[in-house]
Amino acid sequence: MDPWYGLGGADMLDVAHMAVHAVPMTSREAIAWSFAGVTETAARVMGLEGYGLHVGANADLVVLQAADAIEAVRLRAERLFVVRRGRVIARTPSRETSLALEGRPATLDPAAYAPRA
């Protein structure tokens, strides 16, 4: 349960996805901004120590099944790994779609089908 929003699941990627629709913020720049808003900007505002991608950081991260931040928001990307202090604490299998279309691949990774900037 999300303690601040009764219909939410305490998922910040979901918050970013909802924000781009509700505000609306559907340009590529705005979608990237919404992702930053629930990741690095939120960490900075909260004053988290050891946050970021640099030597000596805490090694807390989420590996998403997405080509980039925009695709992560658009797809509500699968969280493949959650790492805390360098240790994998959660894993989720990658999302894969099965197809039954002649002349098409049998499976499709949604993250591999992304528009390029």
N, C-alpha and C positions, 0 to 999 in steps of 0.2 A: 504493500500500500504506500501511496505517496502521502506523507503527512500534510503537505501544503495544497494538494489538489486531489479531491476525492475521486476523480475519474482517471487520474494518472497512475503510472507505475514506477515512479521515481527514476525515470529514464531520461537523461538529459538529451540524448540524441532525438528522442521523441519530442521533447520540448522544442528543439531547434526545428524539427520538421513541421510541427504545428505553427510555430512562429512565422515561418516563411509563407504559410497560407493565410494566417489570420491578419497579418499586418497590412498588406502583402509585401513580401521581400523576395521576389522571384528572379531577380537578375543574378547572374553568376557571382558577382561581387557581394551582393546581399546574402546569398546562401552561404558563401564562404565566411562572411562576417557572423552569421548566426552560429556556424560551427565553432568559430573562435570564441563566441560569447558563452558557450557552454563548456569550453575547454580552457584554453590559456587565459582568456580574459577573466573568467570566473576564478581561476586559481590565483591570479594576480590580485583581484579584489579581496579574496579571502586571506591573502598573505601567506599562502602555503610555502613552506620552506622546502628547498630541494626539488622544485617542480621544473620540468622542461627537459629538453634533449641536449644534455651536455655532460661532460665528465664530472662525476661526483653527484649527479642527480639521483633521486631515490629509486629509479627503475620501476616506477609505478606507471603502467600503461595499459591500454586496451588496443588490441590488434583487430581492425575491422576488415570485413570482406568488401572492400571498395577501392577504386582506383585513386580517389582523392577525397578531400573534405566535402566537395559539392556532391559527389556521388554517394558519400556516406549519408548525408542528409536526405537526398532524393530517394534512395533505396531503403532507408532505415536499416542500414547495413547490419549483417550478422556480426556479432562479437565473437571472433574466433578464439581469442585468448584474452584473459585478464591476468595481468602480471602485477604482483605487489612485492615491492622490495626485491625484485629480481626473480621471484618464484611464481610459476604459473599456478593460480588458485582456481581458475575456471576455464573450461574448454567447451566450445560448441562446434559441432560439425558444420562445414561450409554448406551454404544453401545451394542446391542444384535443382534445376527444372528438367524433367523428362519430356522429350518431344516425340510425337508420332506423326511427323510430317515428311513426306517423301522428298529426298534431296536435301534435307536439313540434318544437322548433327542430332544424335540421339539424346544428348544432354546439353544443357546450357548453364554456365555460371553467370548469374545476373551482373556480377561485378565486371565481367569481361566485356559486357556490352554497354559501353559508356560513350557518350559523345565526347569528342576531343575539342579542347578550346582552340 
